Amino acid sequence: MRFKFNGEIIEPYSPEPVRNTIKDVDKGLYTLSTRNALKLSNYVKDLLKVELGDKVAYQKYDKHIFLYKTTSDDPLGYPLTKLGLNKSFSRLNHSQLWTELGGSDKHVNKYELGEALEDLDEKNKPTGRIAFPVVFIKKQAKQAKSIKPKK
C-alpha cells in the first residue's frame, strides 16, 4: 500500500525480521541411556571451570553427591571428552557416577548443579577448590530413534 500522510508519500516496505538470538541456557547434567555416559552442558563446564581433557570427580555423603574438578593425577577423576560434533555439551564416561545418579538404558535423568561449596582443609581454611551438589530435576523416557525409510 502506498499513501500520502501529512504531505509525504509513504512507500510500502517489509521490515527486517527480528531474530530472537536469546536462547535458554541449558544448565543440565544428564545420565545418557548409553551405559556409563554422562552429558555435561557448557554451563556446567563453566561452573566447574573445566575444559576438554580436564578431570571431574565426585564425592558422596549420605544421599548427596558433589561434583568437582580434580587434578590430573587424581585416580578418582575421569576426563571430559567430546560428545560427537556437539559444541554445547561434553561427555564424561564415569561408570560409578552414572550408577549413583540412576543411569539406565531406558531413560535419561536430568540434574543441575546447586550452590557452590568451598573445600576446607583440616584447619577449616578454604583451599580454593569448589564442589557443587548435584540436584535431581527430572526423569525422561529415552527418545526413540527415527527410522529413515529405505529408498
Summary of the structure (lengths in Angstrom):
residues: 151
radius of gyration: 23.3
end to end distance: 48.3
largest distance: 82.0
contacts: 341
relative contact order: 0.20
helix: 9%
strand: 46%
